[in-house]
Amino acid sequence: MRLFRIGPDQHIENMSGMGASYRDGARWNTAGVAVLYFGTTPSVAMLELGNYVPSPRDLPDSYRLAVFEAPDDTVETWSVDRLPAEWAEFPCSFSTQLLGTQWLQRREKLILLVPSCAVAGGMENIAIVNPLHPDASKIRLLEKHATIYNERMFKGI
């Protein structure tokens, strides 16, 4: 399966899961739990990034949109109806952190698909990748793109 990630070029291939989400915790992991977050499409990755930057036009020149290939035979999917009512709230709830952390610690699957908070109603997914799963080493970078957003987008910002 294809996965998409946006970040600084010097870190885009780092698959340790020890970045900011490890340090601070995030929606699907508590602090101190290794995790990687990916979009399942380039547009979802772009929308998710929009949650963390004041304007996509302000992205540093070092940022890249990277395309990865990952094994798709070890994927689990959680739909909105399986999640707690507050799954999409900000700041994120401890309940989603606990669910994701428990999933990561079991190491049963490499990838967990969950609804994206950046897309209304969770109509699209993000991929939570367990860097401690034995198949994590099979994730391969296919390409990197320096142009992430079209110049026409966000002209009014």
C-alpha positions as CSV (number, residue, x, y, z in Angstrom):
1,M,0.0,0.0,0.0
2,R,1.1,3.6,-0.6
3,L,1.6,5.9,2.3
4,F,2.3,9.6,2.3
5,R,4.3,11.7,4.7
6,I,5.3,15.4,4.8
7,G,8.2,16.6,6.8
8,P,11.8,18.0,6.7
9,D,13.9,16.2,4.1
10,Q,16.6,15.3,6.6
11,H,14.0,13.4,8.7
12,I,11.5,12.1,6.2
13,E,13.2,8.6,6.0
14,N,13.5,8.3,9.8
15,M,11.4,5.3,10.7
16,S,12.3,5.2,14.4
17,G,9.0,6.6,15.5
18,M,10.9,8.8,18.0
19,G,9.8,12.2,16.8
20,A,7.5,14.8,18.2
21,S,4.6,12.3,18.7
22,Y,6.9,10.1,20.7
23,R,8.1,13.0,22.8
24,D,4.8,14.8,23.4
25,G,2.1,12.2,22.6
26,A,-0.5,12.6,19.9
27,R,-4.0,11.6,19.1
28,W,-3.2,7.8,18.9
29,N,-0.3,7.5,21.2
30,T,0.9,8.5,24.7
31,A,4.2,10.2,25.2
32,G,7.1,7.7,25.2
33,V,5.4,5.3,22.7
34,A,7.0,5.0,19.3
35,V,4.7,5.7,16.4
36,L,4.7,6.9,12.8
37,Y,1.8,8.8,11.2
38,F,1.1,8.8,7.5
39,G,-1.7,9.9,5.1
40,T,-3.3,7.3,3.0
41,T,-3.4,9.8,0.1
42,P,-1.3,12.9,-0.6
43,S,-4.3,15.1,0.0
44,V,-4.9,13.7,3.5
45,A,-1.3,14.2,4.4
46,M,-1.6,17.8,3.2
47,L,-4.8,18.4,5.2
48,E,-3.3,16.8,8.3
49,L,-0.2,19.0,8.1
50,G,-2.7,22.0,8.0
51,N,-3.5,21.2,11.6
52,Y,0.1,22.1,12.6
53,V,1.1,25.0,10.5
54,P,-0.5,28.5,10.5
55,S,-0.3,28.5,6.6
56,P,0.9,25.9,4.2
57,R,2.6,28.8,2.3
58,D,4.9,29.1,5.3
59,L,6.4,25.6,5.0
60,P,10.1,25.6,5.1
61,D,11.9,24.9,1.8
62,S,13.3,21.7,3.4
63,Y,9.8,20.0,3.6
64,R,9.0,17.2,1.2
65,L,6.0,15.1,0.3
66,A,7.3,11.6,0.4
67,V,5.7,8.5,-1.1
68,F,6.3,5.2,0.6
69,E,5.4,1.6,-0.2
70,A,4.4,-0.6,2.8
71,P,3.2,-4.2,3.0
72,D,-0.6,-4.3,2.9
73,D,-1.0,-7.8,4.3
74,T,-0.8,-6.7,8.0
75,V,-3.3,-3.8,8.2
76,E,-6.2,-3.3,10.6
77,T,-9.0,-0.7,10.1
78,W,-11.1,1.0,12.7
79,S,-14.2,2.8,11.5
80,V,-15.8,5.8,13.2
81,D,-18.4,3.7,14.9
82,R,-15.8,1.8,16.8
83,L,-14.2,5.0,18.2
84,P,-15.2,7.0,21.4
85,A,-17.6,9.9,20.8
86,E,-14.7,12.4,21.4
87,W,-12.3,10.8,18.9
88,A,-11.9,13.9,16.8
89,E,-11.9,16.6,19.5
90,F,-9.0,19.0,20.0
91,P,-7.0,18.7,22.1
92,C,-7.1,15.0,21.6
93,S,-8.7,12.8,24.3
94,F,-6.8,10.4,26.5
95,S,-9.2,7.7,25.3
96,T,-7.9,7.7,21.8
97,Q,-4.3,7.9,23.1
98,L,-5.0,4.9,25.2
99,L,-6.6,2.9,22.4
100,G,-3.8,3.6,20.0
101,T,-1.1,2.9,22.6
102,Q,-2.6,-0.4,23.4
103,W,-2.8,-1.3,19.7
104,L,0.9,-0.3,19.3
105,Q,2.0,-2.2,22.3
106,R,0.4,-5.5,21.0
107,R,2.5,-5.3,17.8
108,E,0.0,-7.6,16.0
109,K,-0.2,-5.5,12.8
110,L,2.1,-3.0,11.1
111,I,-0.6,-0.5,10.1
112,L,-3.7,0.8,11.7
113,L,-6.1,2.8,9.5
114,V,-8.2,5.2,11.5
115,P,-10.4,8.1,10.4
116,S,-8.7,11.4,9.8
117,C,-9.7,14.3,12.0
118,A,-8.8,16.7,9.2
119,V,-11.6,15.4,6.9
120,A,-15.2,16.0,8.0
121,G,-16.8,13.0,9.6
122,G,-13.7,10.8,9.2
123,M,-14.5,10.1,5.6
124,E,-10.8,9.4,4.8
125,N,-8.2,7.6,6.8
126,I,-4.7,8.2,8.1
127,A,-2.3,5.3,8.8
128,I,-0.7,4.7,12.1
129,V,2.4,2.7,11.6
130,N,4.1,0.7,14.4
131,P,7.8,1.1,13.9
132,L,8.4,-1.8,16.4
133,H,6.5,-4.3,14.3
134,P,8.8,-6.8,12.5
135,D,7.6,-5.7,9.1
136,A,8.5,-2.0,9.7
137,S,11.8,-2.6,7.9
138,K,9.8,-3.4,4.7
139,I,8.6,0.2,4.3
140,R,10.4,1.7,1.4
141,L,10.7,5.3,0.2
142,L,9.6,5.5,-3.4
143,E,10.0,9.2,-4.2
144,K,10.1,12.7,-2.7
145,H,8.5,15.9,-4.0
146,A,9.7,19.4,-3.1
147,T,6.4,21.0,-4.3
148,I,3.7,20.1,-1.9
149,Y,0.9,22.6,-2.5
150,N,0.0,24.2,-5.8
151,E,0.9,27.9,-6.0
152,R,-2.8,28.8,-6.5
153,M,-3.8,27.3,-3.2
154,F,-4.2,29.6,-0.2
155,K,-3.5,32.8,-2.2
156,G,-5.8,34.7,0.2
157,I,-3.7,33.8,3.2
